[in-house]
Amino acid sequence: MRKPVIESNVPRPPANLGSPHKYKWLAEIEVGQSFTAPKSAVHKVDQAYRKMVEGGHLPAGYKLSRRTLDGGMMRVWRIA
């Protein structure tokens, strides 16, 4: 690799905090409410939750809890 041109005083763009995506309805769940989803969707729900927390799209202190049900389903509650 050739030596790049080194520059000074180039403004840094703001961090990309992402945008709400197809799971933006997670922000609408109130404490004590829950939903069911296929157990195969666990990783999708977890990933959406993490990305929305990191992106600031969920209220401070927002927490979910999940339990596996019979029949390959899971139930997810908002607990805080």
Short mmCIF file of the C-alpha atoms (twelve columns), coordinates in Angstrom:
data_MODEL
# 
_entry.id   MODEL 
# 
loop_
_atom_site.group_PDB 
_atom_site.id 
_atom_site.type_symbol 
_atom_site.label_atom_id 
_atom_site.label_alt_id 
_atom_site.label_comp_id 
_atom_site.label_asym_id 
_atom_site.label_seq_id 
_atom_site.Cartn_x 
_atom_site.Cartn_y 
_atom_site.Cartn_z 
_atom_site.pdbx_PDB_model_num 
ATOM 1  C CA . MET A 1  0.000   0.000   0.000  1 
ATOM 2  C CA . ARG A 2  1.246   3.407   -0.892 1 
ATOM 3  C CA . LYS A 3  1.394   6.083   1.756  1 
ATOM 4  C CA . PRO A 4  -2.001  7.853   1.920  1 
ATOM 5  C CA . VAL A 5  -2.444  11.604  1.906  1 
ATOM 6  C CA . ILE A 6  -2.675  12.711  5.539  1 
ATOM 7  C CA . GLU A 7  -5.138  15.521  6.204  1 
ATOM 8  C CA . SER A 8  -5.954  17.769  9.152  1 
ATOM 9  C CA . ASN A 9  -9.156  19.487  10.260 1 
ATOM 10 C CA . VAL A 10 -11.534 17.163  8.423  1 
ATOM 11 C CA . PRO A 11 -14.778 17.099  10.449 1 
ATOM 12 C CA . ARG A 12 -15.860 13.708  11.699 1 
ATOM 13 C CA . PRO A 13 -19.459 12.797  10.757 1 
ATOM 14 C CA . PRO A 14 -21.854 12.002  13.611 1 
ATOM 15 C CA . ALA A 15 -22.116 8.386   14.738 1 
ATOM 16 C CA . ASN A 16 -24.696 6.337   12.906 1 
ATOM 17 C CA . LEU A 17 -27.062 5.259   15.667 1 
ATOM 18 C CA . GLY A 18 -29.083 3.252   13.221 1 
ATOM 19 C CA . SER A 19 -32.740 3.603   12.575 1 
ATOM 20 C CA . PRO A 20 -35.729 1.730   13.890 1 
ATOM 21 C CA . HIS A 21 -36.423 -1.317  11.815 1 
ATOM 22 C CA . LYS A 22 -39.167 -3.870  11.465 1 
ATOM 23 C CA . TYR A 23 -39.042 -4.584  15.225 1 
ATOM 24 C CA . LYS A 24 -39.744 -0.968  16.208 1 
ATOM 25 C CA . TRP A 25 -42.971 -2.217  17.808 1 
ATOM 26 C CA . LEU A 26 -40.798 -3.427  20.706 1 
ATOM 27 C CA . ALA A 27 -40.804 0.191   21.926 1 
ATOM 28 C CA . GLU A 28 -44.625 0.127   22.133 1 
ATOM 29 C CA . ILE A 29 -44.778 -2.744  24.645 1 
ATOM 30 C CA . GLU A 30 -45.587 -1.582  28.165 1 
ATOM 31 C CA . VAL A 31 -44.322 -3.135  31.403 1 
ATOM 32 C CA . GLY A 32 -46.329 -6.296  32.115 1 
ATOM 33 C CA . GLN A 33 -47.302 -6.895  28.485 1 
ATOM 34 C CA . SER A 34 -46.013 -9.908  26.555 1 
ATOM 35 C CA . PHE A 35 -46.040 -11.595 23.166 1 
ATOM 36 C CA . THR A 36 -45.385 -15.055 21.781 1 
ATOM 37 C CA . ALA A 37 -43.016 -15.945 18.976 1 
ATOM 38 C CA . PRO A 38 -41.582 -19.117 17.499 1 
ATOM 39 C CA . LYS A 39 -38.587 -20.404 19.436 1 
ATOM 40 C CA . SER A 40 -36.644 -20.223 16.176 1 
ATOM 41 C CA . ALA A 41 -37.003 -16.415 16.334 1 
ATOM 42 C CA . VAL A 42 -35.102 -16.074 19.648 1 
ATOM 43 C CA . HIS A 43 -31.947 -14.775 17.991 1 
ATOM 44 C CA . LYS A 44 -33.907 -12.244 15.896 1 
ATOM 45 C CA . VAL A 45 -35.723 -10.822 18.919 1 
ATOM 46 C CA . ASP A 46 -32.479 -10.694 20.936 1 
ATOM 47 C CA . GLN A 47 -30.614 -8.980  18.117 1 
ATOM 48 C CA . ALA A 48 -33.386 -6.443  17.535 1 
ATOM 49 C CA . TYR A 49 -33.513 -5.686  21.267 1 
ATOM 50 C CA . ARG A 50 -29.737 -5.136  21.477 1 
ATOM 51 C CA . LYS A 51 -29.626 -2.935  18.392 1 
ATOM 52 C CA . MET A 52 -32.538 -0.810  19.576 1 
ATOM 53 C CA . VAL A 53 -30.972 -0.363  23.039 1 
ATOM 54 C CA . GLU A 54 -27.604 0.578   21.507 1 
ATOM 55 C CA . GLY A 55 -29.286 2.933   19.039 1 
ATOM 56 C CA . GLY A 56 -31.255 4.713   21.750 1 
ATOM 57 C CA . HIS A 57 -34.619 3.633   20.331 1 
ATOM 58 C CA . LEU A 58 -35.844 2.125   23.624 1 
ATOM 59 C CA . PRO A 59 -36.482 3.934   26.922 1 
ATOM 60 C CA . ALA A 60 -33.754 3.861   29.589 1 
ATOM 61 C CA . GLY A 61 -34.025 0.774   31.762 1 
ATOM 62 C CA . TYR A 62 -36.067 -1.181  29.180 1 
ATOM 63 C CA . LYS A 63 -35.772 -4.927  29.908 1 
ATOM 64 C CA . LEU A 64 -37.257 -8.091  28.446 1 
ATOM 65 C CA . SER A 65 -37.556 -11.578 29.890 1 
ATOM 66 C CA . ARG A 66 -38.423 -14.728 27.971 1 
ATOM 67 C CA . ARG A 67 -39.506 -18.267 28.717 1 
ATOM 68 C CA . THR A 68 -39.784 -21.301 26.471 1 
ATOM 69 C CA . LEU A 69 -43.284 -22.742 26.068 1 
ATOM 70 C CA . ASP A 70 -44.451 -26.099 24.802 1 
ATOM 71 C CA . GLY A 71 -44.881 -26.509 21.080 1 
ATOM 72 C CA . GLY A 72 -41.713 -24.702 19.986 1 
ATOM 73 C CA . MET A 73 -42.886 -21.276 21.118 1 
ATOM 74 C CA . MET A 74 -41.555 -18.688 23.530 1 
ATOM 75 C CA . ARG A 75 -43.238 -15.880 25.464 1 
ATOM 76 C CA . VAL A 76 -41.438 -12.547 25.933 1 
ATOM 77 C CA . TRP A 77 -42.453 -10.079 28.671 1 
ATOM 78 C CA . ARG A 78 -41.406 -6.493  29.188 1 
ATOM 79 C CA . ILE A 79 -40.337 -6.410  32.835 1 
ATOM 80 C CA . ALA A 80 -38.925 -2.869  33.125 1 
# 
